[in-house]
């Protein structure tokens, strides 16, 4: 089949800012004929080469390996060198907004201060911690099965796409974020690593740790290497329980509370779940609960539904449970 | 087209904190002549938390729920985004991993059930779009919502991860620029509001452990819809609904601005357009009052 190249006109609205000179950022418009062969990075190059030599962005490998060229197109984090213009136009139409990964961290145009990303990365000890015998008698073999346990976490190129797409990062500056969690998992899942409990303890801390993940799936969606950071966060949750590190707090009790409630009634008892999770702190929910009660949004214990064939569920909870708390 | 018939997985909230969702689901099903067979045997899906504690148990329970839909030989429809994600994720994992499926079935066998993988799992929103059709719905509208600017709030667990979600319905959806709910609003005669937060997170899943994060996300969503000139919001997810409807106090405090908008379930919006009464749609069950119907 003959390969045809099509062209179309696209309007680009491009974020411009120079921290040394500008008080506020502004947007510059460029109208361009683009071909179906081009990627977003080609457009950045054309802006710099054909329109304004001062336009600044980071780029290096152009093959989706170095992770330097991540930016946002219409709010979507993406690797500029990998993202086809055609796909962007198909998703968003012919008006595309080109912005840095984080507007508030912009230094010059697309270039941001990624210091917070690296700080979080360093904080989870992103290296193998292992007591290695200087004169081993045999090699330290890792079987293919053991290597598979990394679940592609080692494919991360640290582009920051997920870190700056995560809504928690905008609100809670202590949060490690999806990239750091995926990196932590990469070492936690490594059979050669001896740091398990030390690293897990930090991931278990409120505010910074895995429990503050909102489960929005944004990180999985934007990752250009299919690392699936939320999948790794889930695995870290499971490891915390499996290694007995998960201490009793509102988040851990919330996860365990589902198993309890399901074992009792099949369906959830919403009120009991909140009580199980919060303990005495449940009093802080009283004002909202009263409003809900007056609107018929709270189910009274005597009306609480139960699943039919509850005995099946109870049998399965007994026979299939693999975790302990 | 024969009569549409589905196995309905109500989820837990429709039977407790969002009774209006159950009422309106049944009300529009009747209007649209869709038969819903309720899976009364179903358990909670784990709401994206159980698997953090016990992944295998979560798989077994969700597989059991699907097995009941399979027994009926019907597609399972969900009316909660998180039920949809957990159930569809279970189906995806079991259908693509024979060993895992065998391990799960070993457990289900103890209670005389088997997960086969024969039933689709789709959200009611997509069942209406794919199977019923928006053109047909449009023809049935008796009270077009033409005087309203309606802000769609999609809810994360219906649109992400898109690769998985797009396996569950025919009309493709982009998680970055979703259109299903906008299309539904237009079919009901309303004007859609475009705003940045429409495909963002409401914060529901960390309401207990990270209340500030949760409240800011809720506040931003309502503020975005308000600034887009919305009269009210609409969502296919009862968890988003609960967050946006009942938590406006915390949300306002967290973002330093008073925000509150009525938040309707997708079923209630359809019901209004089809001429259902306020009582049939349970509009009195909202904490942020629905003052226009």
HADDOCK unambig.tbl for C-alpha pairs under 7 A between the chains (distance, minus, plus):
assign (segid A and resid 76 and name CA) (segid B and resid 176 and name CA) 6.82 0.50 0.50
assign (segid A and resid 91 and name CA) (segid B and resid 174 and name CA) 6.89 0.50 0.50
assign (segid A and resid 91 and name CA) (segid B and resid 177 and name CA) 6.46 0.50 0.50
assign (segid A and resid 92 and name CA) (segid B and resid 177 and name CA) 6.66 0.50 0.50
assign (segid A and resid 168 and name CA) (segid B and resid 213 and name CA) 6.69 0.50 0.50
assign (segid A and resid 171 and name CA) (segid B and resid 213 and name CA) 6.09 0.50 0.50
assign (segid A and resid 172 and name CA) (segid B and resid 213 and name CA) 6.90 0.50 0.50
assign (segid A and resid 212 and name CA) (segid B and resid 206 and name CA) 6.43 0.50 0.50
assign (segid A and resid 212 and name CA) (segid B and resid 209 and name CA) 6.74 0.50 0.50
assign (segid A and resid 212 and name CA) (segid B and resid 210 and name CA) 5.96 0.50 0.50
assign (segid A and resid 214 and name CA) (segid B and resid 203 and name CA) 6.09 0.50 0.50
assign (segid A and resid 214 and name CA) (segid B and resid 205 and name CA) 5.61 0.50 0.50
assign (segid A and resid 214 and name CA) (segid B and resid 206 and name CA) 5.67 0.50 0.50
assign (segid A and resid 215 and name CA) (segid B and resid 205 and name CA) 6.89 0.50 0.50
assign (segid A and resid 216 and name CA) (segid B and resid 156 and name CA) 5.36 0.50 0.50
assign (segid A and resid 216 and name CA) (segid B and resid 201 and name CA) 5.75 0.50 0.50
assign (segid A and resid 217 and name CA) (segid B and resid 156 and name CA) 6.95 0.50 0.50
assign (segid A and resid 217 and name CA) (segid B and resid 160 and name CA) 5.81 0.50 0.50
assign (segid A and resid 217 and name CA) (segid B and resid 161 and name CA) 6.20 0.50 0.50
assign (segid A and resid 220 and name CA) (segid B and resid 161 and name CA) 6.51 0.50 0.50
assign (segid A and resid 221 and name CA) (segid B and resid 160 and name CA) 6.51 0.50 0.50
assign (segid A and resid 221 and name CA) (segid B and resid 161 and name CA) 5.49 0.50 0.50
assign (segid A and resid 234 and name CA) (segid B and resid 52 and name CA) 5.46 0.50 0.50
assign (segid A and resid 237 and name CA) (segid B and resid 52 and name CA) 5.19 0.50 0.50
assign (segid A and resid 237 and name CA) (segid B and resid 53 and name CA) 6.85 0.50 0.50
assign (segid A and resid 238 and name CA) (segid B and resid 52 and name CA) 5.30 0.50 0.50
assign (segid A and resid 238 and name CA) (segid B and resid 53 and name CA) 5.51 0.50 0.50
assign (segid A and resid 238 and name CA) (segid B and resid 54 and name CA) 6.97 0.50 0.50
assign (segid A and resid 241 and name CA) (segid B and resid 53 and name CA) 6.59 0.50 0.50
assign (segid A and resid 250 and name CA) (segid B and resid 208 and name CA) 6.86 0.50 0.50
assign (segid A and resid 250 and name CA) (segid B and resid 209 and name CA) 5.88 0.50 0.50
assign (segid A and resid 251 and name CA) (segid B and resid 209 and name CA) 5.32 0.50 0.50
assign (segid A and resid 255 and name CA) (segid B and resid 49 and name CA) 4.89 0.50 0.50
assign (segid A and resid 255 and name CA) (segid B and resid 50 and name CA) 5.25 0.50 0.50
assign (segid A and resid 255 and name CA) (segid B and resid 52 and name CA) 6.48 0.50 0.50
assign (segid A and resid 255 and name CA) (segid B and resid 53 and name CA) 5.83 0.50 0.50
assign (segid A and resid 256 and name CA) (segid B and resid 50 and name CA) 6.72 0.50 0.50
assign (segid A and resid 256 and name CA) (segid B and resid 53 and name CA) 6.14 0.50 0.50
assign (segid A and resid 258 and name CA) (segid B and resid 46 and name CA) 6.17 0.50 0.50
assign (segid A and resid 258 and name CA) (segid B and resid 50 and name CA) 5.77 0.50 0.50
assign (segid A and resid 259 and name CA) (segid B and resid 50 and name CA) 6.54 0.50 0.50
assign (segid A and resid 262 and name CA) (segid B and resid 43 and name CA) 6.83 0.50 0.50
assign (segid A and resid 262 and name CA) (segid B and resid 44 and name CA) 6.54 0.50 0.50
assign (segid A and resid 266 and name CA) (segid B and resid 43 and name CA) 4.47 0.50 0.50
assign (segid A and resid 266 and name CA) (segid B and resid 44 and name CA) 6.18 0.50 0.50
assign (segid A and resid 267 and name CA) (segid B and resid 12 and name CA) 5.94 0.50 0.50
assign (segid A and resid 267 and name CA) (segid B and resid 43 and name CA) 4.84 0.50 0.50
assign (segid A and resid 267 and name CA) (segid B and resid 44 and name CA) 4.62 0.50 0.50
assign (segid A and resid 268 and name CA) (segid B and resid 12 and name CA) 5.95 0.50 0.50
assign (segid A and resid 268 and name CA) (segid B and resid 44 and name CA) 5.89 0.50 0.50
assign (segid A and resid 288 and name CA) (segid B and resid 246 and name CA) 6.88 0.50 0.50
assign (segid A and resid 291 and name CA) (segid B and resid 287 and name CA) 6.59 0.50 0.50
assign (segid A and resid 292 and name CA) (segid B and resid 287 and name CA) 6.39 0.50 0.50
assign (segid A and resid 295 and name CA) (segid B and resid 284 and name CA) 6.72 0.50 0.50
assign (segid A and resid 295 and name CA) (segid B and resid 285 and name CA) 4.72 0.50 0.50
assign (segid A and resid 295 and name CA) (segid B and resid 286 and name CA) 6.39 0.50 0.50
assign (segid A and resid 295 and name CA) (segid B and resid 287 and name CA) 6.45 0.50 0.50
assign (segid A and resid 296 and name CA) (segid B and resid 285 and name CA) 5.95 0.50 0.50
assign (segid A and resid 297 and name CA) (segid B and resid 16 and name CA) 6.48 0.50 0.50
assign (segid A and resid 297 and name CA) (segid B and resid 17 and name CA) 4.26 0.50 0.50
assign (segid A and resid 297 and name CA) (segid B and resid 18 and name CA) 6.00 0.50 0.50
assign (segid A and resid 297 and name CA) (segid B and resid 19 and name CA) 6.78 0.50 0.50
assign (segid A and resid 297 and name CA) (segid B and resid 285 and name CA) 6.53 0.50 0.50
assign (segid A and resid 298 and name CA) (segid B and resid 16 and name CA) 6.17 0.50 0.50
assign (segid A and resid 298 and name CA) (segid B and resid 17 and name CA) 5.39 0.50 0.50
assign (segid A and resid 299 and name CA) (segid B and resid 16 and name CA) 5.22 0.50 0.50
assign (segid A and resid 299 and name CA) (segid B and resid 17 and name CA) 6.84 0.50 0.50
assign (segid A and resid 307 and name CA) (segid B and resid 40 and name CA) 5.98 0.50 0.50
assign (segid A and resid 307 and name CA) (segid B and resid 41 and name CA) 4.99 0.50 0.50
assign (segid A and resid 307 and name CA) (segid B and resid 42 and name CA) 6.04 0.50 0.50
assign (segid A and resid 307 and name CA) (segid B and resid 43 and name CA) 6.05 0.50 0.50
assign (segid A and resid 308 and name CA) (segid B and resid 40 and name CA) 5.66 0.50 0.50
assign (segid A and resid 308 and name CA) (segid B and resid 41 and name CA) 4.25 0.50 0.50
assign (segid A and resid 309 and name CA) (segid B and resid 41 and name CA) 5.85 0.50 0.50
assign (segid A and resid 312 and name CA) (segid B and resid 111 and name CA) 5.78 0.50 0.50
assign (segid A and resid 316 and name CA) (segid B and resid 107 and name CA) 6.89 0.50 0.50
assign (segid A and resid 317 and name CA) (segid B and resid 57 and name CA) 6.72 0.50 0.50
assign (segid A and resid 320 and name CA) (segid B and resid 56 and name CA) 6.89 0.50 0.50
assign (segid A and resid 320 and name CA) (segid B and resid 57 and name CA) 5.42 0.50 0.50
assign (segid A and resid 320 and name CA) (segid B and resid 107 and name CA) 6.80 0.50 0.50
assign (segid A and resid 321 and name CA) (segid B and resid 54 and name CA) 6.77 0.50 0.50
assign (segid A and resid 321 and name CA) (segid B and resid 57 and name CA) 5.39 0.50 0.50
assign (segid A and resid 322 and name CA) (segid B and resid 54 and name CA) 6.15 0.50 0.50
assign (segid A and resid 322 and name CA) (segid B and resid 56 and name CA) 6.80 0.50 0.50
assign (segid A and resid 323 and name CA) (segid B and resid 53 and name CA) 6.52 0.50 0.50
assign (segid A and resid 323 and name CA) (segid B and resid 54 and name CA) 5.44 0.50 0.50
